[in-house]
C-alpha cells in the first residue's frame, strides 16, 4: 500500500496541473482536438467502412424509426416471425433514435458521420483525461494503443455513442479515489445517458462498487474510512437509481444477465468469440509490450485496482468485443499511479523554457480555445455534408443482399424465410419478418446454437426438420453456406436465385 499513501501528493499535483491547463488564446489548438478531427476524417469515407460493416446497424435504425412512427418504445417483438409477440425491449432506445434520425437526415452518410463523430470525441476525451496526469508522449502512446485495440469494433452501433459517457464516468470515479472523496453528483448525468444509450452501463455500476472498495481500502485511518464508506454508499445507491431511469426501469439491467446467459451460443457470434491474434497481430503486440513495460519497470498497483485491470484483461480474452474496455479504461486507472511512481512522466510545467518545439508540445497539451473548437466543428460539419451529398455512402454487399431481396419481391416470394444471421438486420429494415437476427437476448442461447448447428450441417436436428417445423417457404443464405449444398439435393426444394453473395432456394411446386 506504499503507492496509495501518496494520494495527497497526487491531489496537490492534480490541482496545480489543472490550474495550468488553460488555452493560450481562443484559437489555440490541442492534441485531443487534432486527434479527434483526424479520426473523424479518416472514418467518414465514401465506402462507409469499417463503420458500416456490421449487419446490426440495419435493425438498430429500423427500431429507431419504429419508435418515431409509434411514439413509444417496443415491449414485444414485432420484427421476427419465430418470436413474434414475445417480450423484448429496446434497451439502447436512445442510440437507436439518434441513428434513425441521422439516417433519415443523411442516409447512410448521416449514420457514418454520427458514428465517426462519436469515435473522434471519445478518443479526444480519452487523451484529454490522460493529459491530466501524463506528459504528451506517454498520453499519446496510450491513446494510439487504444485506437488500434478498439479499431475492429468501430461499427455504427449504439456502443460508439456511449463511449464518451463511459469515459466520463470512469474518469470521474478514478478522480474521486485520487482525491479521497466520493464522486461529484454531476457524474450521475453520465450514468443516466449511458444507461439509455447502451447496455454496457451495467459494467459502470460494477466499477463504481470496485472503486468504492479501492477508496475505502486506501483510507488513511478509521475515521476517513468510515466517511468514505458512507459517501460512496450514497453515491452507489444514487447510481443504481439513476440507471433505472429508462423507459423500462430496472429491466435494462436484467437484460445484461440474459445476454451473458446465452452460454455456448455466444461462441457462434463473431464478436463474442475470443480474440484472433492471427487476424489482429497488433493487438497481441500491444499486450506483450504493455506486459513487458509493467514487469521490467516494476509497476505497482494497489490490490483493488490491480484486480480491476485483471478483470478487464479476462473480459477481453474471453470476448473480443471487450477490447475497448481494456484499451480505453485501463489507462485511466493506472495513469495517476504512473505519475506518482515516475515523476518524469508528469506534464511539464509551462515555464517558457526549452526549445521552440518543446514549448509548442507543451502548448498543445492544454485545452483548445473556444474559437478553434468552433472552427473545427464547422469544418467537420461541412466535410460530413459534402461526403453525405457526393460520396454515395452505402453498406457493403456482404450484409445487404439487396439484389436477392429484389428478386424475391419481383418473384412474389411469400411466407416464412429461413435467413442467415447476418441478413437479419437488413431484412428487418426492409420490412421482412426474420427467422433470426442480431437480438440475441430475444432468441436465447439454445435457439441460436441450434440454428448455427443446422446451417453448418451439424447437431441433432436436421435442416429438413427445421424447415418443416417452422413452415419455411424460401431461404436466403450466403453463397458459401454448407446448407445450400444440402438444399440442392433435398426433394421439394429448388434453387431460384444466386449471385456472388447470396443464394435463394424455394419450395418446388
GULUMDO-514648 format. One line per field, with one value per residue (C-alpha): residue number from 1; residue in one letter; z, y, x. Coordinates in Angstrom, 1 decimal, decimal comma. Each point is the difference from the previous one (the first is absolute). Layout:
REM GULUMDO-514648
num: [NUM ...]
residu: [A ...]
z: [Z ...]
y: [Y ...]
x: [X ...]
//
This chain:
REM GULUMDO-514648
num: [1 2 3 4 5 6 7 8 9 10 11 12 13 14 15 16 17 18 19 20 21 22 23 24 25 26 27 28 29 30 31 32 33 34 35 36 37 38 39 40 41 42 43 44 45 46 47 48 49 50 51 52 53 54 55 56 57 58 59 60 61 62 63 64 65 66 67 68 69 70 71 72 73 74 75 76 77 78 79 80 81 82 83 84 85 86 87 88 89 90 91 92 93 94 95 96 97 98 99 100 101 102 103 104 105 106 107 108 109 110 111 112 113 114 115 116 117 118 119 120 121 122 123 124 125 126 127 128 129 130 131 132 133 134 135 136 137 138 139 140 141 142 143 144 145 146 147 148 149 150 151 152 153 154 155 156 157 158 159 160 161 162 163 164 165 166 167 168 169 170 171 172 173 174 175 176 177 178 179 180 181 182 183 184 185 186 187 188 189 190 191 192 193 194 195 196 197 198 199 200 201 202 203 204 205 206 207 208 209 210 211 212 213 214 215 216 217 218 219 220 221 222 223 224 225 226 227 228 229 230 231 232 233 234 235 236 237 238 239 240 241 242 243 244 245 246 247 248 249 250 251 252 253 254 255 256 257 258 259 260 261 262 263 264 265 266 267 268 269 270 271 272 273 274 275 276 277 278 279 280 281 282 283 284 285 286 287 288 289 290 291 292 293 294 295 296 297 298 299 300 301 302 303 304 305 306 307 308 309 310 311 312 313 314 315 316 317 318 319 320 321 322 323 324 325 326 327 328 329 330 331 332 333 334 335 336 337 338 339 340 341 342 343 344 345 346 347 348 349 350 351 352 353 354 355 356 357 358 359 360 361 362 363 364 365 366 367 368 369 370 371 372 373 374 375 376 377 378 379 380 381 382 383 384 385 386 387 388 389 390 391 392 393 394 395 396 397 398 399 400 401 402 403 404 405 406 407 408 409 410 411 412 413 414 415 416 417 418 419 420 421 422 423 424 425 426 427 428 429 430 431 432 433 434 435 436 437 438 439 440 441 442 443 444 445 446 447 448 449 450 451 452 453 454 455 456 457 458 459 460 461 462 463 464 465 466 467 468 469 470 471 472 473 474 475 476 477 478 479 480 481 482 483 484 485 486 487 488 489 490 491 492 493 494 495 496 497 498 499 500 501 502 503 504 505 506 507 508 509]
residu: [X X X X X X X X X X X X X X X X X X X X X X X X X X X X X X X X X X X X X X X X X X X X X X X X X X X X X X X X X X X X X X X X X X X X X X X X X X X X X X X X X X X X X X X X X X X X X X X X X X X X X X X X X X X X X X X X X X X X X X X X X X X X X X X X X X X X X X X X X X X X X X X X X X X X X X X X X X X X X X X X X X X X X X X X X X X X X X X X X X X X X X X X X X X X X X X X X X X X X X X X X X X X X X X X X X X X X X X X X X X X X X X X X X X X X X X X X X X X X X X X X X X X X X X X X X X X X X X X X X X X X X X X X X X X X X X X X X X X X X X X X X X X X X X X X X X X X X X X X X X X X X X X X X X X X X X X X X X X X X X X X X X X X X X X X X X X X X X X X X X X X X X X X X X X X X X X X X X X X X X X X X X X X X X X X X X X X X X X X X X X X X X X X X X X X X X X X X X X X X X X X X X X X X X X X X X X X X X X X X X X X X X X X X X X X X X X X X X X X X X X X X X X X X X X X X X X X X X X X X X X X X X X X X X X X X X X X X X X X X X X X X X X X X X X X X X X X X X X X X X X X X X X X X X X X]
z: [0,0 -0,3 -3,3 1,5 2,7 -2,5 -0,8 1,7 -2,0 -3,2 0,9 0,4 -3,3 -1,8 1,4 -1,1 -3,4 -0,7 0,9 -2,8 -2,6 -1,6 -3,6 -1,0 -2,4 -1,4 -3,2 1,8 -1,2 2,2 -0,5 0,9 -2,5 -2,7 0,8 0,0 -3,4 -1,6 1,1 -1,2 -3,5 -0,3 1,0 -2,2 -3,2 -3,3 0,5 3,5 1,4 2,6 1,6 -2,2 0,1 2,6 -0,9 3,3 -1,1 -2,2 2,8 2,4 -2,5 -0,7 3,8 0,2 -2,9 1,6 3,2 -2,0 -1,8 3,1 2,5 2,6 0,7 -0,9 2,7 -2,2 -3,2 -3,2 -2,4 -0,1 -0,7 2,3 3,1 -0,9 3,0 2,5 2,5 -1,3 0,9 -2,0 2,8 -2,2 -1,0 0,1 -2,2 -2,4 -0,2 -0,7 -2,7 -1,6 0,0 -1,6 -2,6 -0,8 -0,3 -2,0 -1,0 0,8 -0,2 3,0 2,0 -0,9 1,0 3,3 0,8 -1,1 2,2 3,0 -0,6 -0,5 3,1 2,1 -0,7 0,2 3,5 0,9 -0,9 1,9 3,1 -0,3 -0,5 3,6 1,3 -2,8 -2,3 -3,7 -1,2 2,4 -0,2 -3,8 0,1 2,2 -2,2 -3,2 1,5 1,0 -3,6 -1,4 2,6 -0,6 -3,7 -0,8 1,9 -1,8 -1,1 -0,4 3,0 3,4 1,8 -1,9 1,1 3,6 0,0 1,1 3,0 0,9 0,1 1,9 2,6 0,6 0,0 2,6 2,2 -0,3 0,8 3,1 1,3 -0,6 1,8 3,0 -0,5 -1,5 -3,7 -0,9 -0,3 -3,5 -1,0 0,4 -3,3 -1,7 1,4 -1,0 -3,6 -0,1 1,3 -2,8 -2,8 0,5 2,3 1,0 2,8 2,3 -0,1 1,2 3,0 0,8 -0,4 2,4 2,6 -0,7 0,3 3,1 1,5 -1,4 1,8 3,3 0,0 -0,7 2,8 2,5 3,2 1,3 0,1 -3,7 -0,8 1,6 -1,7 -3,4 0,5 0,7 -2,9 -2,6 1,3 -0,6 -3,5 -0,8 0,9 -2,0 -3,0 0,0 0,3 -2,8 -2,2 0,4 -1,5 -3,4 -1,8 1,4 3,6 1,5 -2,9 -1,9 2,6 -0,1 -3,8 0,6 2,0 -2,7 -2,6 2,0 0,7 -3,7 0,9 -2,8 -2,6 0,5 -1,6 -3,3 -0,2 -1,3 2,4 3,0 -0,9 1,5 -1,8 -3,1 0,3 -3,4 -1,5 2,3 0,7 1,2 2,9 1,1 -0,4 2,1 2,8 -0,1 0,1 2,9 1,9 -0,6 1,0 3,2 1,0 -1,0 1,6 3,2 -0,3 3,3 0,3 3,1 0,4 -0,9 -3,1 -1,0 0,2 -2,1 -2,8 0,2 -0,3 -3,2 -1,4 0,7 -1,7 -3,1 -0,2 0,4 -2,5 -2,7 0,1 3,4 -1,4 0,4 3,7 0,6 -2,4 0,9 3,7 1,3 -0,9 2,1 3,0 -0,1 -1,3 3,5 1,4 -2,8 0,7 3,7 -0,6 -2,8 0,4 -3,4 -1,7 1,6 -2,2 -0,3 1,6 -2,7 1,2 -3,4 0,0 -2,5 -3,7 -2,2 -0,8 3,7 0,7 -2,9 1,3 3,5 -1,5 -2,0 3,3 1,2 -0,8 -3,4 -0,2 -0,6 -3,4 -1,1 1,1 -1,8 -3,2 0,1 0,7 -3,0 -2,2 1,1 -0,8 -3,4 -0,7 1,1 -2,0 -3,1 0,5 0,6 -3,1 -2,4 1,1 -0,2 3,2 0,2 2,1 -1,5 -2,0 2,5 2,4 -2,5 -2,4 -1,8 -3,4 1,5 1,8 -3,1 -1,8 2,8 -0,2 -3,8 0,1 2,6 2,6 3,1 3,3 2,5 -1,0 1,5 0,1 1,0 3,3 -1,8 -2,3 2,9 0,5 -3,7 -0,2 3,0 -1,6 -3,2 1,9 -0,4 3,2 0,8 1,1 2,1 0,4 2,3 3,0 1,9 3,3 -1,8 -1,6 2,9 -0,1 -0,8 -3,1 -1,3 0,5 -1,7 -3,0 -0,3 0,2 -2,7 -2,6 0,5 -0,4 3,5 3,2 0,8 -2,1 -3,8 -2,4 -1,4 3,4 0,8 -3,3 0,6 3,6 -0,8 -3,3 -2,0 -3,5 -1,2 1,2 -0,2 0,8 -1,0 -3,1 1,8 2,8 0,4 0,3 -3,7 -1,1 1,9 -1,2 -3,6 0,7 2,2 -1,8 -0,2 -0,2 -3,0 -0,4 -1,2 0,2 0,5 -0,3 1,3 3,5 0,6 -1,0 0,2 0,1 -0,2 0,5 -3,3 -1,1]
y: [0,0 2,3 1,3 0,9 2,0 2,7 1,0 3,3 0,9 -1,0 2,2 3,0 -0,8 -0,3 3,2 1,8 -1,5 0,6 3,6 0,3 -1,8 3,1 0,9 2,7 1,6 -0,6 -1,4 -2,4 -3,6 -3,0 -3,6 -1,4 2,3 -1,0 -3,7 0,2 1,8 -2,5 -2,9 1,6 0,7 -3,5 -1,7 2,1 -1,7 -0,7 -3,7 0,3 -2,5 -1,1 1,7 -1,6 -3,5 -1,4 -1,2 1,1 3,6 -0,7 -1,2 2,7 2,6 -2,0 0,0 3,7 0,7 -2,3 2,1 3,3 -1,4 -1,3 2,6 -2,7 -2,7 -3,7 -2,5 -3,1 -1,2 1,1 -0,6 -3,8 -2,8 -2,5 2,0 2,5 1,3 -1,2 2,5 2,1 3,5 2,5 0,4 2,4 2,1 3,4 -1,1 -1,6 3,2 2,0 -2,4 0,1 3,8 0,0 -2,5 1,9 3,3 -1,2 -3,7 -2,2 2,9 1,5 -3,2 0,0 3,6 -0,5 -3,1 1,6 3,0 -2,2 -1,8 3,3 1,5 -3,1 -0,2 3,8 -0,3 -3,0 2,0 3,0 -2,1 -1,6 3,4 0,9 -2,5 -0,6 1,9 0,1 -2,9 -2,8 1,3 -0,2 -3,5 -1,2 1,7 -1,5 -3,4 0,3 1,0 -3,1 -2,3 1,4 0,5 -3,5 1,2 3,3 -0,9 2,2 -1,3 1,3 -0,7 2,7 2,6 -1,1 0,2 3,7 -0,5 -3,3 2,0 2,9 -2,5 -1,9 3,0 1,6 -3,2 0,0 3,7 -0,5 -2,8 2,1 3,0 -2,2 0,9 -1,2 0,7 3,3 -0,1 1,3 -3,3 -1,6 1,7 -2,1 -3,2 1,3 0,4 -3,1 -2,1 1,2 -0,3 -3,4 -3,1 0,2 2,4 -3,0 -0,2 3,6 -1,0 -2,8 2,3 2,5 -2,7 -1,0 3,5 0,5 -2,9 1,4 3,3 -1,7 -2,3 2,9 2,2 1,3 -0,7 -1,3 3,4 0,6 -3,6 0,5 3,3 -1,4 -3,1 2,2 2,4 -2,8 -2,0 3,0 0,5 -3,7 -0,1 3,2 -1,6 -3,0 2,1 2,3 -3,1 -1,0 3,3 -1,6 -0,8 -3,5 0,7 -2,7 -2,3 1,5 -1,4 -3,5 -0,2 -0,1 -3,1 -1,6 0,7 -1,6 -2,8 -1,0 -2,3 -2,0 1,9 3,0 -1,9 -0,1 3,8 1,4 3,0 -2,3 -2,3 0,2 2,4 -1,4 1,1 -1,4 2,3 2,9 -0,3 3,6 -0,7 -2,8 2,3 2,7 -2,4 -1,4 3,5 1,0 -3,1 0,5 3,6 -0,8 -2,8 1,6 3,4 -1,5 1,6 -0,3 0,2 0,0 -3,4 1,0 1,9 -2,9 -2,3 2,4 0,0 -3,8 -0,2 2,1 -2,2 -3,0 1,6 0,7 -3,4 -1,6 2,3 2,0 2,7 1,1 1,2 3,6 -0,4 -1,1 2,4 3,1 -0,5 -1,6 3,1 2,2 -2,4 0,0 3,5 1,6 -2,8 0,4 3,7 -0,7 -2,8 1,7 3,8 0,4 -1,1 2,9 2,9 2,5 3,4 2,7 2,2 1,3 -1,9 -2,6 0,0 1,4 -3,5 -0,9 3,2 -0,8 -3,5 1,4 2,5 -2,7 -2,0 2,8 0,0 1,5 3,5 0,5 1,6 -2,9 -2,5 1,9 0,1 -3,7 -0,7 2,1 -1,8 -3,4 0,9 1,3 -3,1 -2,4 1,9 -0,3 -3,7 -0,6 1,9 -1,1 -3,3 -2,3 -1,8 -3,5 -3,1 -2,9 -2,7 -2,7 1,2 1,4 -2,6 2,6 -1,7 -3,3 1,8 1,9 -3,4 -1,4 2,9 -0,1 -3,7 0,4 -2,2 -0,1 -1,8 -0,7 0,5 -1,9 2,7 0,1 1,7 2,8 0,8 0,5 3,7 0,7 -1,9 1,9 3,3 -1,3 -0,9 -3,8 -2,1 -1,8 -3,5 1,2 3,3 1,7 0,3 -2,9 0,8 -0,6 -3,4 -1,5 -2,2 -3,3 1,4 1,8 -3,1 -2,3 2,2 0,3 -3,7 -0,6 2,5 -1,6 -3,5 -1,2 -0,6 -2,2 1,8 -0,3 2,9 -1,7 -0,4 3,7 1,2 -2,1 0,9 3,8 -0,3 1,6 0,9 1,4 0,5 2,8 -1,0 1,0 -1,8 -2,1 -1,2 -3,8 -0,1 1,0 -3,2 -2,0 2,0 -0,7 -3,7 0,1 -1,1 2,8 2,8 1,8 2,8 3,1 2,6 0,3 2,8 0,6 0,5 -1,7 -3,0 -0,5 -3,4 -0,4 -2,8 -1,7 0,0]
x: [0,0 3,0 -1,3 -3,3 1,6 1,0 -3,6 0,3 3,1 -1,9 -3,0 2,2 1,7 -3,3 -1,4 3,1 0,1 -3,7 0,5 2,6 -2,1 -1,4 0,1 2,4 -2,5 -3,4 1,6 2,4 0,0 0,5 1,1 -3,4 -1,7 2,4 -0,4 -3,8 0,0 2,4 -2,1 -3,2 1,4 1,6 -3,3 -2,3 0,8 -1,8 -0,1 -1,4 2,5 0,7 -3,0 -2,7 1,5 -2,4 -3,5 -1,5 0,2 -3,1 -2,3 1,1 -1,1 -3,3 -0,7 0,6 -2,3 -2,7 0,2 -0,2 -3,1 -1,8 1,1 1,0 2,5 -0,5 -0,8 -0,6 1,6 -1,6 2,9 0,3 -2,5 1,8 -0,4 -2,8 -1,8 2,6 1,3 2,8 1,3 2,2 2,5 2,0 -3,0 1,7 2,9 -2,5 -2,0 3,1 1,1 -3,4 0,0 3,4 -1,1 -3,1 1,9 3,0 -0,4 2,9 2,3 -1,8 0,5 3,7 0,4 -1,8 2,1 3,3 -0,8 -0,6 3,4 1,9 -1,6 0,7 3,7 0,4 -1,6 2,3 3,1 -1,2 -0,5 3,4 1,7 -1,2 2,6 2,5 2,2 -1,1 2,2 -1,1 -3,6 0,1 1,4 -2,8 -2,6 1,5 0,2 -3,7 -0,9 1,8 -1,6 -3,5 0,1 -1,6 -3,0 -0,4 -3,5 -3,1 -1,8 -1,1 3,2 1,9 -2,5 0,5 3,8 0,3 -2,3 1,8 3,3 -1,6 -1,4 3,2 2,3 -2,3 0,2 3,8 0,3 -2,2 2,2 3,2 -1,6 -1,2 -3,7 -3,2 -0,6 -1,7 -3,8 0,3 1,5 -3,4 -0,9 2,5 -1,6 -3,5 1,1 2,1 -3,0 -2,2 2,6 1,5 -0,3 3,6 -0,9 -0,3 3,8 0,0 -2,0 2,4 3,0 -1,6 -0,1 3,6 1,3 -2,0 1,9 3,3 -0,7 -1,0 3,0 2,4 -1,4 2,6 -1,9 -3,3 -1,6 0,7 -1,0 -3,4 -0,6 1,0 -2,2 -3,1 0,8 0,6 -3,0 -2,3 1,5 -0,3 -3,7 -0,6 1,8 -2,3 -3,1 1,2 0,8 -3,7 -1,2 -0,7 -3,3 0,4 1,1 2,3 -0,8 2,9 2,4 -1,5 0,5 3,7 -0,3 -2,1 2,7 2,7 -2,4 0,2 2,8 1,6 -2,1 2,2 2,8 -1,9 -0,1 3,3 0,2 -0,6 2,8 3,5 2,4 1,7 3,6 0,8 -2,5 0,9 3,8 0,2 -2,3 2,3 3,1 -1,6 -0,8 3,6 1,5 -2,2 0,9 3,7 -0,2 -1,9 2,4 3,2 -0,7 -1,5 -3,5 -1,8 -3,8 -2,2 -1,6 -3,6 1,2 2,1 -3,0 -2,0 2,6 0,3 -3,8 0,1 2,7 -2,2 -3,0 2,1 1,6 -3,5 -1,8 1,8 -2,7 1,3 3,3 -1,2 -0,6 3,6 1,5 -2,0 -0,5 3,2 2,1 -2,4 0,5 3,8 0,9 0,0 2,1 2,5 0,3 0,7 2,5 1,9 -0,2 1,7 -3,2 -2,0 -1,0 2,8 -0,8 -0,1 2,8 0,9 3,3 1,2 0,2 -2,8 -1,2 -0,2 -2,0 -2,4 -0,4 -0,9 -2,4 -1,9 -0,5 -2,2 -3,8 -0,8 -1,4 -3,8 0,6 2,2 -2,6 -2,8 2,1 0,7 -3,6 -1,0 2,6 -1,2 -3,7 1,0 2,1 -2,7 -2,6 2,2 0,5 -3,7 -1,0 2,8 1,5 -3,0 0,8 -1,6 0,6 2,0 -1,8 1,1 -2,7 -2,5 -1,4 -2,0 0,1 -1,2 -2,8 -1,0 -0,3 -2,1 -2,4 -0,2 -0,6 -2,7 1,6 -2,2 -0,1 2,7 3,6 2,9 2,7 3,6 0,8 1,9 -2,9 -2,5 0,7 -0,4 -3,3 -1,4 0,8 -1,6 -3,2 0,4 -0,7 3,2 0,8 3,0 1,9 2,5 -2,3 1,6 -1,8 -3,3 0,8 1,9 3,1 -1,7 -1,7 3,1 2,2 -2,5 -0,3 3,8 0,3 -2,7 1,4 3,5 -1,5 0,7 -2,0 -3,0 -2,6 0,2 -0,5 -3,0 -1,6 0,6 -1,5 -3,1 -0,5 0,1 -2,0 2,8 -0,9 3,3 3,6 2,5 3,5 3,6 1,2 2,7 -2,3 0,1 -3,8 -0,3 1,7 -2,5 -2,9 1,1 -0,5 -3,2 -3,1 -2,6 2,5 1,6 2,5 -1,8 2,7 3,8 2,5 3,5 -1,2 -3,4 -2,1 -3,7 -1,7 -3,8 -2,4 -0,7 -3,7]
//
